[in-house]
Amino acid sequence: MINYSIRPINPAAHLFAIRCEVPNPSPEGQEFFLPAWIPGSYMIRDFAKNIVRLVAESDGQVVATDKIDKQTWRCAPCAGTLVISYQVYAWDLSVRAAHLDGTHGYFNGTSVFLMVKGQETAACTVDIQRPAGAPFEKWRLATAMSRDGAAPLEFGRYRAANYDELVDHPVEMGTFSHGSFEACGVRHEIAITGHHNADMDRLERDLKKICETQIRFFGEPAPMQHYVFLVTAVGEGYGGLEHRASTSLLCSRDDLPAPGMNEITESYRTFLGLCSHEYFHTWHVKRIKPAAFIPYDLSREVNTSLLWIFEGFTSYYDDHMLVRSGLISPVTYLEMLGQSLTRVYRTPGRFLQSAGESSFDAWTKFYKQDENSPNAIVSYYVKGALVALSLDLMLRRETDGKFSLDDIMQHLWREFGLKGVGLGERQFPAIVQQVTGCDFSAFLDAAVAGTADLPLGELFAAVGVDFSLRAATSQDDKGGKPAPAGQSKPRGVLGVKTAGAEGGVRIVHAFEGGAAQAAGLSAGDIVVAAAGLRVTGSNIERIVAAHEIGVPLKIHAFRRDELMVFDATPLEALPDTCVVQVRANLTPEIQQQLDAWLGAPNSA
Ligand code: ZN
């Protein structure tokens, strides 16, 4: 048994004090290390950089400690219980690390708990202590970690079966709002930190629908006995990280439902989609896992070419579960799907990087994006979701509605998740064949290792849905809907994404094959004039659109502090914006296929 304690020792200085007590240290000299990354976020973050003042002692005597690499320490051999004491600087307000100030504390175990090498499987206890002082008397605590003497929502002793479990239960402490509900017999809690005005009853009602739909999808009983949504509301933010019995979410406070609001606004839909996504991971990636993640090696990058399955399929099902649980209509769902497809179709890099390559290189490419990323990579989230969609529609068509992707997911749950067996890198096509009797290996090879666009038009047609591509009406056009009437004239564009900047606009991306790139303009350039007119914010699109396609115009831009002049020839906007809509007058057979696919409770 390894005993940890953690105390916010100085919230103003953002410091947690941690003690780790090892009753049976290795006789050769015990080694400790702090993870370099956190599961679910595939980037080396070197959490050990935040450790300050580490000391070891045994029987009241200091034990000599050597640091042997960026994240590992080795203690001199000692006979009795070894105690390591250290402090962690916690000032990263994200779902991936730790944060502490006078308003709240939050930590992931990967940021604060040293792993005792060779004793990873030992059971752990953690005494989570309240900060000292009157201002903290009202603080409560939210976590899905098992209580070991602590009262519900209270500081005190918690436990975990091993290190892997210990670091998979983030902890929030402070004066958060709290709500709870039951879904299929499982207690669910919501803790919201930060200024907000959310309607907690509404949240409980809507999340309950999503949770019940997903638990029933994989089959009761749910794999966890207790689940916690840890939400941090900020002015502007978005992010989530999945855990085995909880999720940490960062959202804009305006995405939460205001009291008295009955509809599902676009921003609330975004929040529910994020909750649905992370909740789906409870099964898919936290229990059904790539074999490469069993166990996680937290000391270095672990590459897998399967993130298109684990993140892509989750991205496909997250919004799908909103329509299945009756929270959004099929029409709204198709609009959201059109927007997701648009994100893929606006990425020239999809012709250079496959979904499998995108997964493998997540650590150095997807998680380290730069100005050239849209030209060079494709997201395994959106491309993977598109593969899931295509496979789902193809299975339904080829088997006359007998099988769908749902059967594959449920098989993965029974044969891999429940049994703790990892999914091999090349195993998936054989599983599809085993479950459905159909050989989709050629399609999957092309979709996952290839870079050609998938045959969406014909697949959508089989369920009575029209898929079409049109030009964007502006860079703010997210797609999903037809263009407003009366905009049939082709629009000239520079092939850039821009953002407001002092004195003009900054080029964020210059897209491959676009007019700006051909003229020599680059990401980072500040455009100050186009066609002799001053550029201010969004007017650059209008200036260029008013100019004739194919005729060069002068662009004045600063690169660093040097003024440069470019001759750019606007090109016709590409048809890169997807519209997905139900056809009129469906036959009863096709209507039935559509209802089966969208699975809305009352769409029949
Ligand atoms: Zn995810």
Boltz pocket constraint, residues with backbone or C-beta under 6 A from the ligand:
constraints:
  - pocket:
      binder: B
      contacts: [[A, 277], [A, 278], [A, 281], [A, 310], [A, 311], [A, 314]]
      max_distance: 6.0
